[in-house]
Amino acid sequence: MTTQNCCGGTCSPTTPDVPAKVAQDENTRTFTPRVDIREVADGIELTADLPGVAEPDLELLLEKHVLTIRGKVAPLPEGAEPVYQEYGVGNYERVFTLPTDIDLDRIAARLQQGVLRLHLPRVTPPGARRIAVATSA
């Protein structure tokens, strides 16, 4: 899987048009989820489309500044025959290298109706503080 670097403080894909289907073997298809990434006042918001992925089947991994999004779409119940099907069974995976100024301990994620929203807050710079000056006696 290709890692996508975050340039200029923002996660940005290395190519403008990422193919929807990345790999397929005889048992499993792997898709690259479409994402929108935008700068917000306190960091970055990443939105990924993961249709058919339930919360127990979603995995977010963070190692150092590398974020991996993985999801699985469960097969249809046994005996259910699709009449027409555009969404398939398979997996989703996308990997990003985050900027070094992201506060890794405060990343928040929410999955709602097949849409994953990640809030990647920036490290809050320390405020100004007064330094006491000692006088010699």
Backbone bond lengths (Angstrom), bond angles and torsions (degrees), N, CA, C in turn:
res aa  C-N    CA-C-N  psi(-1)  N-CA   C-N-CA  omega(-1)  CA-C   N-CA-C  phi
1 M - - - 1.449 - - 1.523 108.76 -
2 T 1.301 117.44 135.57 1.449 122.94 -179.42 1.521 110.29 -77.63
3 T 1.324 116.34 132.81 1.460 121.55 175.05 1.512 108.03 -86.89
4 Q 1.314 116.79 136.09 1.454 120.68 179.02 1.509 108.85 -107.72
5 N 1.321 115.36 126.97 1.451 120.96 -177.16 1.513 111.15 -83.25
6 C 1.310 114.18 151.56 1.451 120.72 174.60 1.508 106.88 -97.60
7 C 1.290 116.34 115.86 1.461 121.04 -176.07 1.517 109.64 -109.37
8 G 1.305 116.38 145.47 1.452 120.80 176.45 1.513 112.34 60.38
9 G 1.340 117.20 29.67 1.454 120.18 178.71 1.512 113.71 85.12
10 T 1.335 118.45 1.75 1.455 120.80 -177.78 1.519 109.71 -131.03
11 C 1.349 116.45 141.19 1.460 120.04 174.39 1.525 107.03 -69.35
12 S 1.319 117.71 122.88 1.456 118.82 179.69 1.523 109.82 -135.43
13 P 1.340 116.73 137.22 1.454 119.54 178.88 1.521 110.58 -65.47
14 T 1.325 116.00 150.83 1.456 119.93 -179.95 1.519 111.62 -78.41
15 T 1.333 117.47 -21.30 1.457 121.33 175.42 1.517 108.35 -126.81
16 P 1.335 118.40 145.10 1.459 120.02 -176.47 1.519 113.86 -69.01
17 D 1.327 118.03 -28.15 1.460 120.12 -177.14 1.518 109.34 -123.85
18 V 1.338 116.30 102.29 1.460 121.21 -178.79 1.525 107.98 -88.11
19 P 1.326 118.23 128.75 1.462 119.81 179.87 1.526 111.10 -64.58
20 A 1.331 116.36 144.49 1.461 120.65 -178.48 1.519 111.54 -69.51
21 K 1.319 117.90 -38.35 1.457 120.84 -179.10 1.516 108.70 -106.90
22 V 1.332 117.36 126.83 1.452 120.61 -177.34 1.519 112.61 -100.96
23 A 1.295 117.96 -44.93 1.455 119.97 -174.22 1.519 109.50 -149.06
24 Q 1.309 115.39 155.72 1.457 119.76 176.99 1.517 108.73 -151.73
25 D 1.334 114.91 132.78 1.448 118.66 168.68 1.521 106.10 -119.34
26 E 1.310 117.47 -170.23 1.461 118.69 -175.57 1.522 113.78 -67.71
27 N 1.348 118.48 -17.59 1.460 120.32 -176.43 1.536 114.30 -111.90
28 T 1.321 118.03 -31.96 1.454 120.04 -169.97 1.520 111.18 -138.52
29 R 1.320 116.08 139.59 1.456 121.84 171.40 1.520 107.74 -105.71
30 T 1.329 116.92 143.23 1.456 121.55 176.64 1.520 108.14 -119.79
31 F 1.337 115.15 128.12 1.455 122.47 -178.04 1.521 110.16 -110.89
32 T 1.317 116.22 150.29 1.454 121.85 171.86 1.523 106.95 -95.00
33 P 1.342 118.69 116.04 1.463 118.50 -178.87 1.528 110.81 -69.43
34 R 1.306 115.94 143.79 1.462 122.16 174.48 1.522 107.79 -72.82
35 V 1.325 116.58 140.99 1.463 120.68 -179.82 1.522 110.94 -133.08
36 D 1.322 115.04 153.26 1.457 123.63 167.36 1.513 105.67 -119.44
37 I 1.315 116.83 134.41 1.461 122.11 179.84 1.517 107.23 -127.50
38 R 1.328 115.50 128.80 1.464 117.72 179.53 1.515 110.77 -140.49
39 E 1.306 113.55 150.35 1.457 122.11 177.70 1.527 108.01 -80.30
40 V 1.329 117.01 134.11 1.461 121.99 174.07 1.529 107.32 -124.33
41 A 1.316 116.40 173.42 1.461 121.18 -173.18 1.527 113.03 -53.53
42 D 1.328 118.18 -41.72 1.467 120.05 -174.70 1.521 114.24 -110.16
43 G 1.344 117.88 12.48 1.454 118.72 179.51 1.510 113.11 163.86
44 I 1.336 115.17 -135.68 1.464 122.86 -176.65 1.527 108.84 -130.35
45 E 1.323 116.88 140.31 1.465 123.03 172.42 1.522 107.60 -112.00
46 L 1.333 116.64 127.49 1.450 122.34 177.77 1.517 107.98 -118.07
47 T 1.324 117.25 126.22 1.457 122.98 178.74 1.521 107.86 -118.52
48 A 1.336 116.94 127.89 1.466 121.82 -178.51 1.522 109.71 -126.18
49 D 1.324 116.51 135.52 1.462 121.76 175.25 1.517 109.25 -85.29
50 L 1.332 116.08 120.93 1.463 122.32 179.08 1.530 109.08 -131.23
51 P 1.335 118.47 64.27 1.465 119.54 -176.18 1.524 111.57 -61.03
52 G 1.317 114.80 133.55 1.458 120.88 177.50 1.513 115.22 86.58
53 V 1.339 118.35 -3.50 1.463 121.15 -179.51 1.529 108.93 -90.86
54 A 1.323 116.39 124.67 1.472 122.12 176.01 1.523 108.56 -92.84
55 E 1.325 116.96 158.05 1.466 122.25 -177.14 1.540 113.09 -53.28
56 P 1.337 119.98 -43.03 1.471 118.51 179.19 1.531 113.44 -65.26
57 D 1.332 117.17 -19.29 1.460 121.42 -178.42 1.525 113.02 -99.19
58 L 1.336 116.73 10.37 1.458 121.82 179.50 1.517 109.42 -105.83
59 E 1.325 116.39 133.90 1.460 121.71 179.49 1.521 108.46 -130.12
60 L 1.330 115.53 125.09 1.454 122.13 174.98 1.517 106.81 -115.07
61 L 1.316 116.72 120.19 1.456 121.54 -179.02 1.521 108.94 -115.26
62 L 1.328 115.60 138.01 1.458 120.80 178.25 1.514 107.77 -130.61
63 E 1.329 115.67 116.52 1.460 120.76 176.74 1.513 107.02 -127.12
64 K 1.336 114.03 113.23 1.460 121.16 -171.69 1.525 107.07 57.66
65 H 1.304 119.32 -117.72 1.466 120.44 -179.85 1.523 111.70 -111.29
66 V 1.335 117.11 23.90 1.455 121.54 178.64 1.521 109.20 -106.57
67 L 1.333 115.80 118.50 1.465 122.90 -179.23 1.514 108.84 -104.76
68 T 1.346 116.20 126.31 1.460 121.85 177.04 1.519 108.58 -116.57
69 I 1.325 115.61 128.91 1.465 122.40 176.39 1.523 106.66 -108.64
70 R 1.343 116.44 123.44 1.467 122.00 177.78 1.522 109.15 -131.78
71 G 1.308 116.00 140.38 1.454 120.87 176.72 1.511 110.35 -147.47
72 K 1.323 115.86 154.99 1.465 121.58 179.12 1.520 108.86 -124.68
73 V 1.318 115.25 138.86 1.455 121.09 174.17 1.520 107.03 -102.11
74 A 1.322 115.83 122.33 1.466 120.83 -178.04 1.524 110.38 -69.73
75 P 1.330 116.31 146.01 1.469 118.99 176.77 1.525 110.60 -67.23
76 L 1.325 115.70 161.45 1.461 120.65 176.35 1.522 109.53 -61.88
77 P 1.335 117.07 150.06 1.464 118.91 177.01 1.528 110.18 -58.25
78 E 1.317 114.95 148.87 1.458 119.87 -179.30 1.528 109.59 -58.69
79 G 1.319 115.46 135.81 1.456 120.94 -179.68 1.522 112.99 91.20
80 A 1.334 118.07 -11.88 1.463 121.29 178.67 1.521 108.47 -86.57
81 E 1.292 116.81 116.43 1.461 121.83 179.83 1.532 108.29 -106.52
82 P 1.332 117.08 120.41 1.460 118.50 179.22 1.524 111.63 -68.37
83 V 1.317 115.93 138.87 1.453 121.52 174.97 1.524 108.84 -83.19
84 Y 1.325 115.34 -39.94 1.465 122.87 176.65 1.519 106.61 -149.74
85 Q 1.325 118.30 137.43 1.458 119.62 -174.66 1.517 110.96 -142.79
86 E 1.351 115.87 123.53 1.460 121.55 173.58 1.515 110.97 -109.65
87 Y 1.333 117.16 -33.18 1.463 120.71 175.37 1.508 107.28 -87.90
88 G 1.296 116.42 127.58 1.447 119.64 -177.92 1.513 112.60 -104.83
89 V 1.303 114.47 172.98 1.448 121.75 173.60 1.513 106.89 -84.44
90 G 1.315 116.77 139.02 1.455 119.50 179.66 1.508 111.42 166.19
91 N 1.305 115.50 -161.07 1.453 121.96 -177.40 1.525 109.80 -122.71
92 Y 1.326 114.89 158.25 1.459 122.19 172.53 1.523 107.50 -117.72
93 E 1.324 116.10 144.06 1.458 119.50 173.42 1.519 109.29 -154.41
94 R 1.343 114.43 137.60 1.470 121.32 175.63 1.515 107.54 -152.01
95 V 1.331 117.10 138.02 1.462 122.41 -175.93 1.526 108.67 -123.66
96 F 1.340 115.77 134.59 1.462 122.11 179.20 1.522 109.72 -129.79
97 T 1.324 115.79 144.25 1.455 121.14 168.49 1.522 106.33 -98.26
98 L 1.332 116.34 120.06 1.460 121.45 -175.73 1.525 110.85 -85.24
99 P 1.330 116.58 153.54 1.466 119.27 174.59 1.530 110.30 -61.73
100 T 1.317 116.43 153.46 1.468 120.27 -177.08 1.525 112.71 -71.59
101 D 1.332 118.23 -14.31 1.465 119.25 -179.59 1.534 113.17 -92.24
102 I 1.343 117.83 12.92 1.468 121.29 175.62 1.521 108.64 -82.98
103 D 1.328 116.18 134.28 1.470 122.34 177.92 1.528 107.93 -80.95
104 L 1.317 116.92 96.34 1.467 122.49 -173.43 1.527 112.79 -61.83
105 D 1.329 117.95 -26.17 1.469 121.25 -178.57 1.525 112.69 -79.72
106 R 1.312 117.84 -11.88 1.467 120.27 -176.52 1.527 113.45 -114.46
107 I 1.328 118.15 12.58 1.463 120.68 177.88 1.524 108.42 -65.95
108 A 1.327 115.90 133.80 1.466 121.16 -179.98 1.529 109.10 -122.99
109 A 1.347 116.26 143.59 1.463 121.45 -178.82 1.518 110.03 -132.59
110 R 1.347 115.07 144.84 1.470 120.91 176.62 1.527 108.23 -142.81
111 L 1.335 116.19 131.60 1.460 122.26 176.64 1.516 107.78 -112.13
112 Q 1.324 115.58 122.92 1.464 119.52 -179.18 1.524 108.51 -142.82
113 Q 1.321 116.28 120.00 1.460 123.92 177.62 1.531 112.41 51.33
114 G 1.330 116.18 45.24 1.453 120.97 176.03 1.520 115.44 79.88
115 V 1.328 116.96 8.46 1.462 120.73 178.45 1.526 108.55 -118.51
116 L 1.326 115.91 122.71 1.463 122.11 177.93 1.518 108.39 -95.36
117 R 1.329 116.24 130.06 1.459 121.58 176.05 1.527 108.16 -120.12
118 L 1.330 115.34 123.56 1.460 121.42 177.85 1.518 108.85 -114.69
119 H 1.327 115.50 132.19 1.461 120.77 172.96 1.518 106.50 -106.43
120 L 1.327 115.98 120.43 1.458 122.59 -177.39 1.531 107.69 -113.60
121 P 1.341 117.20 88.89 1.466 119.46 -175.95 1.527 112.02 -73.74
122 R 1.289 114.67 147.74 1.466 120.23 175.97 1.528 109.09 -80.42
123 V 1.317 116.16 155.08 1.455 121.91 175.77 1.524 107.32 -63.49
124 T 1.316 115.72 132.60 1.453 120.08 177.80 1.520 108.49 -79.46
125 P 1.335 116.73 120.99 1.461 117.80 -179.71 1.529 109.92 -67.72
126 P 1.319 116.32 144.50 1.468 118.18 -179.96 1.518 110.26 -63.97
127 G 1.341 115.10 143.57 1.457 120.30 179.81 1.522 110.80 -75.12
128 A 1.297 114.14 169.23 1.468 119.24 177.84 1.520 109.51 -67.23
129 R 1.296 114.92 144.12 1.464 118.58 176.19 1.521 108.42 -138.57
130 R 1.304 114.14 152.58 1.461 120.63 -179.46 1.527 108.82 -86.00
131 I 1.295 116.05 137.06 1.461 121.80 177.46 1.533 107.38 -106.24
132 A 1.311 114.52 124.01 1.477 119.78 -179.28 1.515 108.62 -74.25
133 V 1.298 115.09 140.14 1.458 121.29 177.49 1.522 108.02 -107.56
134 A 1.323 115.72 123.19 1.471 120.23 179.62 1.539 108.60 -86.10
135 T 1.310 115.72 141.98 1.464 119.99 175.21 1.503 108.47 -105.52
136 S 1.300 116.83 148.24 1.448 119.45 178.79 1.519 109.45 -85.08
137 A 1.290 116.15 139.53 1.469 120.30 -176.56 1.489 112.74 -99.23
